[in-house]
Amino acid sequence: MNAQQLNSLDPIKTEIRTYLRELPRLLAEGHEGKFVLIKDEQVLSVWDTFDDACQAGRERYPLGVAFLAQPIDARDLTRKFPEDLRPRQAV
């Protein structure tokens, strides 16, 4: 990713970190191929389609409020992500 792409992710960096942190659990629960709705550090729900996850986010949050509707993909466990998108380690 280049600097411009990283900056465009600023509004949802927390949600991306939450997704990466929760991904092993979501996979263990059998959700691969579905779509997770995340706001801040909370997984809100899992949906069968991207459209359903987005609709749930739009119904819950006013226009302009960022949320993440993300496909649950086991390949993300081995993909390299920039340091500032990786989940924060517990202290």
N, C-alpha and C positions, 0 to 999 in steps of 0.2 A: 504494500500500500504506500502511496505517496503522501506527502504532508497534507495536500488538499483533501484527499479522501479521509485521512485521519481526523482532520478538523470537522468534516461533515458528520462524523460519528459522535462528536462531543455531546449532543443532547441525549444520546442513548448509551453512553459508555457504561454506566452503572447497570443497565439492563443486559448488555452483552456480557459483562463480568458475571452477573447472576446466572445467565444461561449457561456459561461455561462451568460455573461452580455446581449447578444443579443437573447438568447433563448426565453424569453417571447414574444418578437416581432416576431420572426420567427414562433412561434406557433400561435400567433394571426393572422398572415398572411396566415395560412393554410398550412404550409410547413412540418408538422409532417410526418415522414416516408421518407422524402427526405434527401439529403446530402448537407451540406453547405461547401463551400471552403473559408477558412480564412487564411489571411496572416497578421501577426502582429496584429494590432487592427482594421482591416478592414474585413468586410464580403464582399467577392468578387462576389460570385454567389451561386445559389442553383440549384442542379441537381437531376434528378430522380434516378440515380444509383451512387453507390460508384465509379465504374470504370470511369464513365463520370466525376465526380468531380476530381478524381486523374489525369485523362488525361488532364483536363483543367489546373490543377496545374503544371503538368510536361511541358506542352506547354508554360506556362507563366514564369516559373522559371527554371534556369539552375540546372543541377544535383548537389546535395549537399545542395541546399537551402531548408530549412524547411518550410512547409505549413501544414495546417490541413484540411483534408477531413473528416467531422464528420457527422454521422447520427443525424438527428434532432429528439430528443426523449423527450417527456414530462416527463418521469420518472426522467430525470436529474434535474428537478426542486426540487425534494425531496431527491435526493441522497446526501450523505455526501462526500464532497471533502476536501482534505487537505487544510489548511489555505492558503498556498502559491499558490493554484490554483483557489481560489475564486476571483471573480472580485474585483478590487480595488474600494473603495468607493470614490465618488466625494468629493472634499474638498470645 
